[in-house]
């Protein structure tokens, strides 16, 4: 029991450390988060004398995101490109850290439950009380 309890404690401490690291990543995020994807579109305008006819295509930059179930695209002027690219990257890192926190929280809860079960001792020794009932639906017979 002691070695199993010790292993669970060690795994719980490691999960808590990783949890703290993810929280620190979230707190380190400075600046606005911009939801969506940044993209560049290259096209030909159609004027016969334009440089795009020779293969030097026109570029337009845009931010694409869903809104009310539809994908919207917004033009990003050249002056805002760096800010939008950084904001989109911050948003992506934020969401990844958030997902990792959810995963680590579930792991920590499971380990806490296992630790409690391992440390649980019967009382009174001769005629112990029954184990705690499990929550949730009962299995079908």
C-alpha positions as CSV (number, residue, x, y, z in Angstrom):
1,X,0.0,0.0,0.0
2,X,2.8,2.5,0.9
3,X,4.6,2.0,-2.4
4,X,1.4,2.4,-4.4
5,X,0.5,5.4,-2.4
6,X,3.9,6.9,-2.9
7,X,3.8,6.4,-6.7
8,X,0.4,8.1,-6.8
9,X,1.6,11.0,-4.7
10,X,4.6,11.4,-7.1
11,X,2.4,11.3,-10.2
12,X,0.0,13.8,-8.5
13,X,3.0,16.2,-7.7
14,X,4.2,15.9,-11.3
15,X,0.7,16.7,-12.7
16,X,0.5,19.6,-10.3
17,X,3.8,20.9,-11.5
18,X,2.7,20.6,-15.2
19,X,-0.6,22.3,-14.2
20,X,1.4,25.3,-12.7
21,X,3.5,25.5,-15.8
22,X,0.4,25.8,-18.0
23,X,-1.1,28.5,-15.7
24,X,2.2,30.4,-16.0
25,X,2.0,30.2,-19.8
26,X,-1.5,31.7,-19.7
27,X,-0.4,34.5,-17.4
28,X,2.6,35.2,-19.6
29,X,0.3,36.0,-22.5
30,X,0.5,39.8,-23.0
31,X,-1.4,41.6,-25.6
32,X,-4.7,41.0,-27.3
33,X,-5.9,37.5,-28.4
34,X,-7.3,37.4,-31.9
35,X,-9.5,34.5,-32.8
36,X,-9.3,33.2,-36.4
37,X,-6.7,32.3,-39.0
38,X,-4.5,34.7,-40.9
39,X,-4.1,34.1,-44.6
40,X,-2.7,35.5,-47.8
41,X,-4.5,35.3,-51.1
42,X,-2.7,35.9,-54.4
43,X,-4.7,36.7,-57.5
44,X,-4.8,38.2,-61.0
45,X,-6.7,41.4,-61.4
46,X,-7.5,40.9,-65.1
47,X,-6.0,44.1,-66.6
48,X,-4.0,43.2,-69.7
49,X,-1.2,45.7,-68.9
50,X,-0.8,44.8,-65.2
51,X,2.3,43.1,-63.8
52,X,0.1,40.3,-62.5
53,X,-0.3,39.0,-66.0
54,X,3.5,38.2,-66.0
55,X,3.1,36.2,-62.8
56,X,3.6,38.8,-60.1
57,X,0.3,38.3,-58.4
58,X,-1.5,40.8,-56.2
59,X,-1.5,39.8,-52.6
60,X,-4.3,40.5,-50.1
61,X,-4.1,39.5,-46.4
62,X,-7.2,38.5,-44.4
63,X,-8.4,37.2,-41.1
64,X,-10.8,34.4,-41.3
65,X,-13.1,33.3,-38.4
66,X,-16.5,31.8,-37.9
67,X,-19.3,33.9,-36.6
68,X,-22.8,32.6,-35.9
69,X,-22.0,29.4,-37.9
70,X,-20.7,31.2,-40.9
71,X,-17.1,31.9,-41.9
72,X,-16.3,35.6,-42.2
73,X,-13.2,37.0,-43.8
74,X,-11.9,40.5,-43.0
75,X,-9.2,42.4,-44.9
76,X,-6.1,43.1,-42.9
77,X,-4.2,46.3,-44.0
78,X,-0.4,46.1,-44.4
79,X,0.0,48.3,-41.3
80,X,-1.8,45.7,-39.1
81,X,-0.3,42.5,-40.4
82,X,2.3,42.0,-37.6
83,X,-0.2,42.8,-34.9
84,X,-2.8,40.4,-36.3
85,X,-0.3,37.6,-36.9
86,X,1.0,37.9,-33.3
87,X,-2.6,38.1,-31.9
88,X,-3.6,34.9,-33.7
89,X,-0.5,33.1,-32.5
90,X,-1.3,34.2,-28.9
91,X,-4.8,33.0,-29.2
92,X,-3.7,29.6,-30.5
93,X,-1.2,29.2,-27.6
94,X,-3.9,30.3,-25.1
95,X,-6.3,27.7,-26.4
96,X,-3.7,25.0,-26.3
97,X,-2.7,25.8,-22.7
98,X,-6.4,25.9,-21.8
99,X,-7.0,22.4,-23.3
100,X,-3.9,21.1,-21.5
101,X,-5.2,22.5,-18.2
102,X,-8.5,20.7,-18.7
103,X,-6.6,17.4,-19.4
104,X,-4.3,17.9,-16.3
105,X,-7.2,18.7,-14.1
106,X,-9.0,15.5,-15.0
107,X,-5.7,13.6,-14.4
108,X,-5.3,15.3,-11.0
109,X,-8.9,14.4,-10.0
110,X,-8.4,10.8,-11.0
111,X,-5.1,10.6,-9.0
112,X,-6.7,12.1,-6.0
113,X,-9.5,9.5,-6.1
114,X,-6.9,6.7,-6.5
115,X,-4.9,8.1,-3.6
116,X,-8.0,8.2,-1.4
117,X,-8.9,4.6,-2.3
118,X,-5.4,3.4,-1.6
119,X,-5.3,5.1,1.8
120,X,-8.7,3.9,2.8
121,X,-8.6,1.6,5.8
122,X,-11.4,-0.6,7.2
123,X,-13.0,0.3,10.5
124,X,-13.8,-1.3,12.8
125,X,-11.3,-4.0,12.0
126,X,-13.5,-7.1,12.8
127,X,-16.7,-5.8,11.1
128,X,-15.8,-3.0,8.7
129,X,-18.3,-0.6,7.2
130,X,-19.0,-1.2,3.5
131,X,-17.0,0.7,0.9
132,X,-18.5,3.9,-0.3
133,X,-21.1,3.6,-3.1
134,X,-20.0,4.6,-6.6
135,X,-21.6,7.6,-8.1
136,X,-23.4,7.6,-11.5
137,X,-25.6,5.1,-13.2
138,X,-25.7,1.5,-12.1
139,X,-24.5,-1.1,-14.6
140,X,-27.2,-3.0,-16.3
141,X,-27.6,-6.6,-15.1
